[in-house]
Amino acid sequence: MASSGSSETIQTLLEAEKEAATVVERARKEREARIKQAAVEAEAEINAYRATKEAEYKAEVEKYQGSSGDSAKQIAADTERLIKETSTGAAQKRDEVISMLVKFVTTVDTS
């Protein structure tokens, strides 16, 4: 009889050990699944953040490129205006400058 009680106790312990192993295995699998899910969610969050920051960066780049294009147009217009003013001024003063040069070339200073 003592043997059968001991046998039952051992059997009960073996069953408890199997049940504990099953519980531990199930918990391990659930933990792995939670880790995988967290990784997927983190990846999605990272991608969303990256897309937001890239859009902000592109907006800033376009903002400054647009203003530099406007500046280039303004510089080109100013340059063209200055060229015309210089050409007009040179044409107006041409005869006066030629007269002055002829005078200096033909006049001899004897002093």
Number of C-alpha atoms within 10 A of each C-alpha: 6 7 8 9 10 11 12 12 12 12 12 12 12 12 12 12 12 12 12 12 12 12 12 12 12 12 12 12 12 12 12 12 12 12 12 12 12 12 12 12 12 12 12 12 12 12 12 12 12 12 12 11 12 12 12 12 12 10 12 12 12 12 11 11 12 12 12 12 11 12 12 12 12 12 12 12 12 12 12 12 12 12 12 12 12 12 11 12 11 13 11 11 10 12 11 11 12 11 11 11 12 10 11 11 9 8 9 8 6 4 3
